[in-house]
Amino acid sequence: QVQLVESGGGLVQPGGSLRLSCAASGSIYSPNHMGWYRQAPGKQRELVANMHSGGLTNYAESVKGRFTISRDNAKNTVYLQMNSLKPEDTAVYYCNVYYYSTEYRNYWGQGTQVTVSS
């Protein structure tokens, strides 16, 4: 069983920065994708960024140039550095891991709140 534990959310002023971390435990097949989604009140969950274990990254247009995803494969940990935060970045951020070995596997963290407000 794979478990994902997020940390690093909180309240920050517009223009500020936060760094999210997500540590995965359990048996995770490689190659895999690790990443972040977010869900604001009344909106659908959306991809923020993800990163393949080989290094390829994918970002939502709304965060390009402001957010940076990175990962430590040895620690099965993924990070999201968020700079120049805007009020519209306010959401619950969810860590995600997925891979395909003999079947598709998709795992979610419990979510961490990010609030951007003055």
Secondary structure, 3 states (H helix, E strand, C coil): CCEEEEECCEEECCCCCEEEEEEEECCCCCCCEEEEEEECCCCCCEEEEEEECCCCEEECHHHCCCEEEEEEHHHCEEEEEECCCCHHHCEEEEEEEEEECCCEEEEECCCEEEEECC
